[in-house]
């Protein structure tokens, strides 16, 4: 495991940030005609089935493939798509989902035995206060965040944290597995559960009609979610977790809302309340402390020693 991130690692992290930041607006577009469960089925079917003939099975035990597919696919995105459909604005969704950072770092201590440093805990505390400010701004208007949407998004974040920890555990068992192969094959796992839930909730006829009546916007949205957000984004993300500690990698996702909030404002005309903007500032400050606190501390002590 590498101690510090290389330039390539930083580039990979920023690429993921941009792809996932735009991701939330794309989800909102797709959910205008597709149900949350049908969108999940289409997203992961396109990310897996066409490639199974060409992409070898990853060299990891099947239990990791299945567990990751259920946590990251059905858990994270089943809950997130439902939240976006029922009262979570795209911009705020991109922010609230970053509670996965706290779950990842907190759970990495007992599950993985990883130790977070003092400045990392401080950064998470500051960012956590920011998320509390964001949550305080829920309302009942057509563009307000509902309490249900907030709770579902936090639950999605917990599922994401679980998949992060699973990636670290898997790396200890099979350190040489290929992340792209793993994402392709694990994406197959949630397809059938998504389809079954969609038919159960909406009926077979309604589910089928929502697919055959998709327009160009919905097709492009599903393609973006499958190829870029899933295959490219999660392959790069998984590779970073292969190489670095959870507390080092997970906080990069806090930059996703910078793109997400801008995209939601530009494309969907979403606006934040004053307390929510203050919360955004706290989250970004917390990320800065988490990532650069050690360097700043060393600099201060060195200058003081002089």
Residue pairs with C-beta under 8 A, 6 or more apart in sequence:
1 243
1 244
1 245
2 9
2 243
2 244
5 13
5 244
5 248
9 240
9 243
9 244
12 236
12 239
12 240
13 236
13 240
13 249
13 252
14 255
15 232
15 236
16 233
16 236
16 237
16 252
16 253
17 252
17 253
17 255
17 256
17 258
17 259
18 259
19 228
19 229
19 232
19 233
20 94
20 229
20 233
20 253
20 256
20 259
20 260
21 94
21 255
21 256
21 257
21 258
21 259
21 260
21 262
21 263
22 224
22 259
22 260
22 263
23 94
23 224
23 225
23 229
23 233
23 260
24 84
24 90
24 91
24 93
24 94
24 260
24 263
24 264
25 90
25 260
25 263
25 264
25 267
25 268
26 221
26 224
26 225
26 229
27 39
27 80
27 81
27 84
27 90
27 93
27 221
27 225
28 84
28 90
28 264
28 268
29 217
29 218
29 221
30 39
30 218
30 221
30 222
30 225
31 39
31 81
31 84
31 85
32 218
33 210
33 213
33 214
33 215
33 218
34 42
34 210
34 211
34 214
34 218
34 222
35 85
35 198
35 201
35 202
35 207
35 210
36 78
36 81
36 82
36 84
36 85
37 78
37 81
37 194
37 195
37 197
37 198
37 201
37 202
38 194
38 195
38 198
38 202
38 207
38 210
38 211
39 81
39 222
39 225
40 73
40 74
40 77
40 78
40 81
40 190
40 194
41 190
41 191
41 194
41 195
41 198
42 211
42 222
42 226
43 77
43 222
43 225
43 226
43 230
44 69
44 73
44 187
44 188
44 189
44 190
44 191
44 194
44 226
44 230
45 191
45 226
46 222
46 223
46 226
46 227
47 183
47 184
47 187
47 226
47 227
47 230
47 231
48 184
48 185
48 187
48 188
48 191
49 188
49 191
51 184
52 184
52 185
52 188
55 180
55 181
55 184
55 185
56 178
56 181
57 181
57 185
58 65
58 174
58 177
58 178
58 181
58 182
58 185
59 174
59 176
59 177
59 178
60 170
60 173
60 174
60 177
60 182
61 173
61 174
64 166
64 169
64 170
64 173
64 174
65 182
65 185
65 186
65 189
66 186
66 189
67 166
68 163
68 166
68 167
68 170
68 182
68 186
68 189
69 186
69 187
69 188
69 189
69 190
70 189
70 190
70 193
71 159
71 160
71 162
71 163
71 166
72 159
72 160
72 163
72 186
72 234
73 186
73 187
73 189
73 190
73 194
74 189
74 190
74 193
74 194
75 156
75 159
75 160
75 162
75 163
76 156
76 157
76 159
76 160
76 163
77 156
77 190
78 156
78 190
78 194
78 197
79 152
79 153
79 155
79 156
79 159
80 93
80 97
80 152
80 153
80 156
82 152
83 93
83 148
83 149
83 150
83 152
83 153
83 156
84 90
84 93
84 149
86 146
86 148
86 149
86 152
87 144
87 145
87 146
87 147
87 148
87 149
88 96
88 145
88 146
88 149
88 150
88 152
88 153
89 143
89 144
89 145
89 149
89 264
89 268
89 270
90 260
90 263
90 264
90 268
90 270
91 257
91 260
91 261
91 263
91 264
91 265
91 268
91 270
91 272
92 134
92 145
92 261
92 264
92 270
92 272
92 276
93 149
93 153
93 260
94 256
94 257
94 259
94 260
94 261
94 264
95 131
95 134
95 257
95 260
95 261
95 279
95 280
95 283
96 131
96 134
96 135
96 145
96 150
96 153
96 154
96 157
97 153
97 156
97 157
97 160
97 253
97 256
98 127
98 131
98 157
98 253
98 254
98 256
98 257
98 283
99 131
99 153
99 154
99 157
99 158
100 157
100 158
100 160
100 161
100 164
100 250
100 253
101 124
101 127
101 161
101 250
101 251
101 253
101 254
102 124
102 127
102 128
103 157
103 158
103 160
103 161
103 162
104 160
104 161
104 164
104 165
104 246
104 247
104 250
105 116
105 120
105 124
105 246
105 247
105 250
107 161
107 162
107 165
108 114
108 116
108 165
108 168
108 245
108 246
108 247
109 115
109 116
111 165
111 169
112 165
112 168
112 169
112 246
114 168
114 245
114 246
114 247
116 124
116 247
117 247
117 293
117 294
119 289
119 290
119 293
119 294
119 296
119 297
120 247
120 251
120 290
120 293
122 289
122 290
122 293
123 251
123 286
123 287
123 288
123 289
123 290
123 291
123 293
124 251
124 286
124 290
125 286
126 282
126 285
126 286
126 289
127 254
127 282
127 283
127 285
127 286
127 287
127 290
128 286
129 279
129 282
129 286
130 278
130 279
130 280
130 281
130 282
130 283
130 284
130 285
130 286
131 279
131 283
132 279
133 275
133 276
133 278
133 279
133 282
134 275
134 276
134 279
134 280
134 283
135 150
136 275
136 279
137 144
137 145
137 272
137 273
137 275
137 276
137 279
138 144
138 145
138 146
138 147
138 149
138 150
139 145
139 146
140 146
143 270
143 271
161 250
164 241
164 246
164 250
165 246
167 238
167 241
167 242
168 241
168 246
170 177
171 177
171 241
171 242
175 242
179 234
179 235
179 236
179 238
179 239
179 242
180 231
180 235
182 238
183 230
183 231
183 234
183 235
183 238
184 231
187 230
187 231
195 207
198 207
199 207
202 210
214 222
237 249
240 249
240 252
241 249
247 290
251 286
251 287
251 290
251 291
252 287
252 291
254 283
254 284
254 286
254 287
255 284
255 287
257 280
257 283
258 284
261 270
261 272
261 280
264 270
265 271
272 280
